[in-house]
Amino acid sequence: MITNSEAPYWIALTQIPRWGNAKINTLLTTLFQQAKISVEDFFGLSEKEWRKKYKLSPTDCMNLQAAKNELPNYSFLLEDLLSQGFEIIPISSPEYSTTLKENLKSIHAPPLLYIKGNKKILQEDSVAIVGSRDASEIALQFTDNIARLASQQYKVVVSGFAKGVDKQALDSSLKYKGHSIIVLPQGVMTFGSGIKKYYTQIVEGDILVLSTFFPKAPWSAQLAMARNPIIYGLAKEIYVVESQSKGGTWAGVIDGLRKGRTVYVRNPEQGETNANKVLIEKGAIAVDFDGQPMTVRYQDTKHENLIVAEPKQKRRKQASQTDLFK
């Protein structure tokens, strides 16, 4: 855990322009494992020490100094966050999602999680249910069924709060007395209407609201795309309800398959116009209405070949490096 006095320094570090997760986490590893100092102590060093001990460039040092100058503002922001019931979980905390670190690898996982609600569900088995904003009726029925099965098996349903599949996944999870994580495409402090709508479920521990973005960041299409890997990363299982051949769902599945994730895709009914079959052809596992893997056979009209997709179980890949923040 980080103290309230140290939290503004973490916020400052994550807001440095063009410092991605890998650069920040590499620095954190050096601070914790080699230098044995806190982020707060690091900010207290001189520019000469930043350059000599940590091999930072003049531009890096200039950006760090600019971030340091913003610390009073981040302190006020923290007070505001805490007064509204939000919490900050750093990647070094045991409360941080181990599933997220395993799937994204510690080096690429977001350094900070901004949350409100039942943080204990970050450690529970989880299922991501993803799909189109303009989902068909059969897709919404499938979403409801997978959310029901997940809730019965005490698995947390992870979704992104967009209309269509995301919203159905959340509402169905609550209907079946399950737990849900809402992954925001914006900062937690700009989600006032959603927090108000689900206030009772948040307080009772059924919903966790989570964001990896600056707390006051408004919704944007760019953040919505950046949010998708977090949805997939928080889940041990991924179910794709309905995907088009482009967009966030498609990009997320392709990225997941490239990284060796097991992705389940609803086998489409005859006549459906979506990209589900294409994803199955690319290595996703076809599932029936109950989410059970199945063998599918269909004609590849482009090459006039019969496609046979057999269900298979992939072994979960182990991290190639020691977890940097255990």
N, C-alpha and C positions, 0 to 999 in steps of 0.2 A: 504493500500500500504506500501511497504518497501522502504526506501531510498537507494541510491547507496552505502552509507557507511555501511548500515546494511546488504545488500544482501550477501556479502561474508560470513557472520556469518551463514546465513540460508544455504548456500551451504555447509559450513563446517559441520553443524549439520546433514544434510541429507547424508553426505558421511562417517559417522562413521560406521565402520564394524559391521554387525549383529544388527544394530539398525533398526528395522522395522518401518513401518508407525505408528503402534499402540503405540510403545514406544515413538517415537518422538512427536506424537500428544498429548499424555498424558502429556508429559513434557511441551509442548507449552500451553496446557490448564492451567497448574499450573502457568506458567510464566505470562500469560495474565490475568487470572481471580483471582488468589490468590496473587501472589507476585507483580503483576502490574509492571513488568519490561519487557524490550525488550530482544530479543535474543542476541543482542550485549552486553547489560548489564550483561546478564547471563554468557557470556564467560569471562567477566571481573572479576567474582568472584573467590575466592580462592578455592583450592581443599577442604579445611576444610568446607567451606560454601556449596559446591556442595554435600558433604557427609551428612552434618548435616541438611540443609534446604530441600534438594531434595532427600534424602535417596538413593544416588547413591553409587554403590559399588566401591571398589578400581579399579577394571577393567574398569568400566564406566569412572571413573575419568582419568585413564591413556589414554583411547581412546579419551576423550574430550581434554586432553592436546595435544595429537598428532594432532587432528583436528585443534586446536588453532595454532599449529606451522605451519600449512599449509595455514593460512589466507593470507599471502602475495601472494601466488600462486593463491588463489581464487580471490583476488583483481585484479590481472592481467587477469585472466580468464573472470571476469565480464566486464572489459574494452573491451576485445576482443568481447564478446557477444554483448554488447551495440553498438560497432562500426559497427557490421554486421547487426544491426537492430533487434536483438532478444530481448525479454523481459522475465522477471521472474514474475510469479504471485504466491504469497504465499497463503496458505489455509485460512489465516486470511483476505484476501482481498475481497472486494465486487465484484471484477472482476472475482473471481474464480467461476468455474461452480457450480451452486447450484444443478444441476442434478447429477453431479458426487458425491457431498457430500451426497445427498439423497440416491443414489443407493449403494454406498460403505459404507455409514455411515461416519460421520466426523472422527471417530477414526481410520478408515482404509484407508481413502482417501490419495493420495500422497500429502505430505506437500508442494511441489513445482511443478509448471508447467513451462516448458520452451517453449516459443511460438514465432512464427513469423507470422504476418498477422492480420486479422480482429478479434480481441479478443471479439468484441461485440457479435459474433455469439455463444459464449459460453453460452449465456443466452437465446438463441432461442430454440424452440421445435426441437427435433432431432430424427433421425432414424439411427440405425446401420444396415448396410447390410453386412452380413458375409457369408463366404462359402469357398469352396474348391479352391485351387490354380489351380487344373486341372479340371475346371468346364466344364460341357457339354454345348452344344449350347443352349439348352432350359433353362439351368440355367442362362446363360449370358443374354438371352432375358428377363427372369424374373427380373434379376438385373436391366436391363435397364428400365423396366416398373416401378418397385418400385421407382427407382431414379427419374423417370419422375413425378410420382404421388407425391412424397415427395417435389420435387422442385415446383410443381404447388401449393402445400399447404404451401409453405414457411417454410418447415422443412429442417434443416441442415442434410446432409448425412454424417455419420461418418464411416470411413473405415480405414484399416490398411496398405494400399499401397503394399500389396503383389500382385503377378500376379493373374490372374483369376478374381474371384468375386470382390475382393477389388479394383483392377485397373478399372474394368468395372463400379463399383459404382461411383468412382471418376470422370471418364471421362463422364459418362452419366449425372451426376449432373451438370457438367460444360456445357455439350451440351444443357441441358434444362434450362440454366441460373440460376442454384441454387447455394447454398453455401455448402461447404464441410469442414470437419475437417480430416486431415491426422494424424493418431496416429502412431508415429514412434516406431520401435523396435530397436532404437539406439539413440544416442545423436543428438541434433539439428545441431551441428557443423560438423557432419560427413554425412550430407544429402545434400551436396553441389550440386550434379548433379540434384537432385529432385527440389531443390529450383531454380536452374537455368532454368530447364524445365518449371516450373510453375510460374516463376517470375512475369509475367504480371498479372496472376490471384491472386497471393498473394498481390501484390501492389494494385490492384483494389478492394480488399476486398472479393473476392469470395472463397478464401482458407485460412484456418488457419492451420499451421503446429505446431504440439504439441508433446512434449516428456516429460516423467517423469524421464528420466535417466540422468546420468552425461553427460554434453554437448559434451564431446569428446569420449563417449563410441561408439565403432564400432558395427555394426550389429552382432547379435549372435542369435542362436536358443533359448537360454535361455531367452534373452530379448524379443524375439518374443512371447514366451509363457506368459511372465510377462506383456506384452503389452495388451494381449487380454481382461483381466478384465477392463482395462481402456476404451477400445472401447465400451464394453457393458455398463460400468458405465456412459459414457458420453451421452448415448441414452435414450430417454423416450420410444422408441419402438425398438424392435429387430426383424429383419427379417432374417431367415436362408434360404439361397438359396439352398445349397447343402452341406451335411455333410457326412463324413465317420464315422466309428464306433470308431475312435480314432483320436488324433490330436487336434489342437487348437480350431477349431470350436466346435467339440464335447465336449471338456472339458469346454469351455465357456458356452455352452447351459446347460449342466448338472449342472454346478455351479449356473447359473442363475435360473434354475427351483428350485434348492434346497433353494435358497434365496427368492423364491416367486415371481420372475419376470415373467411377461407375455411375452412369446416368440412365435413368429409366424414362422411356418415352411412351406415352399412350399410343397404342396401335390404332391408327385412324380407321374410321368406318369407310366403306366404299363410297366414293363420290365426294369426300371431304377435300377441300382445296387448302391444304397447309403443307408445311415442310416436315411433318413428323416422319414420314417414310424416308426422306432423305437423311435425316439424323440417324435413323436406325441403320441405314445403309453405311453411314460413316462410323458406326461402332457403338451407338447407343443401344440399350436393351429394350426390346419391345415388351410392353406389359398389357394385360387385359384390364377390364374395368375395375377389378379388385387389386390392381397393382402387382399381379403375379407375372413373372417372366414367362414368355411364350415363344414358340417357334413360328415365324411368319414366312410365307412364300408369296412373292409377287413378281410381276414381270417388269424388268428394266426395259422400258420401251426404247430408250436411246440406243442400247447395245443388243437388244433382243435376247437378253439372258434372263434366266430365272434366278431371282435373288432369294437366298435362304438365310434368314437371320436366326441363329440358335441362341437361346439364353445361356449366359455364362457368368461365372463368378470371378471377378478379378480380385486378386489379393491386394489389400491396401498397401500402397507404397510407403516404405519407411523413410523418414527424413534422412537426407544424406549427410547431415551435420548434426552435431549436438544442439539440443534446444538451448538457445542463447539466454533464455530468460526463465529457466526453471528455478 
